[in-house]
Amino acid sequence: MTAPHVLLVNPLIHDFAAYDFWARPLGLSIVGSVLRRAGFLVDLLDCTASSDPALPPKLRPKRKADGSGKFVRTPLQRPSILPDIPRRYSRYGLPPDILRKILSSKRRPDAVLLTSMMTYWYGGVRETSELLREQWPGVPIILGGVYATLCADHARENLPVDSVVAGPVESNLDALSELLDAPLPASFMPVDPAYELDAAGGVAALLTSRGCPYACPYCGVKALHPQFVQHDPAWVERVVRHAALELGVKHFAVYDDALLFDSARAEDILLRLARIGADFQLHTASGLSCRGLTPAVARVMKAAGFVTVRLGLETADAAAQLALGGKVSTDEFDAAVENLLAAGFAKKQIGAYIMAGMPGQSRNEVERTVDHVLARNLQPHVSEYSPVPHSAMFAAGVAASPYDLSEPLLHNPTLLSCAESDLNYAAVGEIKRRIREYFPRGGN
């Protein structure tokens, strides 16, 4: 009897802007590992990038020395529901004609597992599912991931998929087993990601924990991963050792929401990674907690190979910091920066994430926070607020927004859909231009 075959698919992106900051489909790599253990044949298709040497050079990943890079971009007609702003709306990923050729070259799977990320990216998920349906009529398409969890009803009503699996995969093994008509392990966390399915450009995602102990009101992680689970440092060492030494991975994007929550554990992990002895670099995909960045942690971060450090500041306003959960103060941010510099990090390696456009947030607050970071000759990274369904701040966003936020496209952060009138698209553009003028080449 032939083993059942499952195709894992990372979909196209539709947005005003997208950049590949070490974006790898880690969830699919984990699911692929579980399915392999259960006897499935597993293949993975990443529609946003492909290392297939048969592709024309213009469609191959354009990566910088640090492993990040640009997606292939194709202009699209802006969805009519989106307001008219001076930004081009585009598809990020391989053109449909190329994807059709890739799909036609693959064997017909018994099922397709399609993931999803940002809620406002569902247009790319829909286009991808339509291509899959066109190629393989009758093959069940099962949708999971962030959008599928946060907007499950919307996905069921608007996408040509057969099933929507909401929530973390470890909580849905029985449902997935039934949909695939095959037994799956009762428990699998932590499981070694099947990095060999997707190590495009020598880049891999690393997750040393699931969930987050903090309760930032703008974040939806509690809905995505209700429990905070930290993996054993020995397990982390093993998966990195395998990826670096056996698969040749050169860049690891650390996806943790709370890597430094336990400083002693973080030190243990980083010391283990430093002892591997492979030539790889670490990059923070999420903002690091300033509170856990002690002098000792900063030193082992340097030894382990961190070259890109992003600190989660959000705001330098003391009252706003308390309203956001009190996980960081401005003094703690300053201390974390000093610890990193003392450990040997260059200022150009350190940046700070700053939120803009949260309900009730003024332009002055954002500008003062940017000024605080610039005064230390560090790069501010302004992140426009996106209203996240099921987050604590979502109700306030709905009340503040002139848009109907039941439509996920209107969650797009570029729209600043919940911002005060003095913090509109043009105002944020001016703030970003000032940052670019301070760092004309994007460095410190």
Disulfide bonds with the S-S distance in Angstrom:
none
